[in-house]
């Protein structure tokens, strides 16, 4: 019985990985809505899949749905707080919404982790908010 249960779990995660690949393919083809569907299926199969949250966030970003992108990036960061790419993605999304305070926080955090490009861009644009 334990073996059957283990096999069911493995197959469930395999579907999640397959959905992730399908989402990546749809994203590459510019089909962002379809990519979001597959990333959502990936997350349903494995709610701790950081790449799926980040990729879905990027897809939302491409559709200019910055609030949903931020939500996915925030979830990814709750699972992996020092993911530099996700911090930058969220900071850029905040800036697109005009939330320069949160964009500045993410930019500063990204700089502390070794990438100061967003911080410098916000400062050059005179929209960086010092904390």
SULJOJO-V401075 format. One line per field, one symbol per residue. phi: phi as a letter, one per 40 degrees, with the letter a starting at -180 (. if undefined). psi: psi as a letter, one per 20 degrees, with the letter a starting at -180 (. if undefined). A space follows every 50 residues. Layout:
# SULJOJO-V401075
phi=???
psi=???
This chain:
# SULJOJO-V401075
phi=.ccccccccccccccdcccccccccccdcgccccdddccccccccacbcc ccccccccccddcgcccccccccccccccacbcdccccdccccdcccgcc ccccccccccccchbbccdccccccgbcbcb
psi=ghgggghggghghggghghgggggggghjjmhghggghhhhghhhnijng hggghhghggghjkmhghgggghggghhhnhkogghgggggggghhijmh ghggghggggghiiojggghggghikjpop.
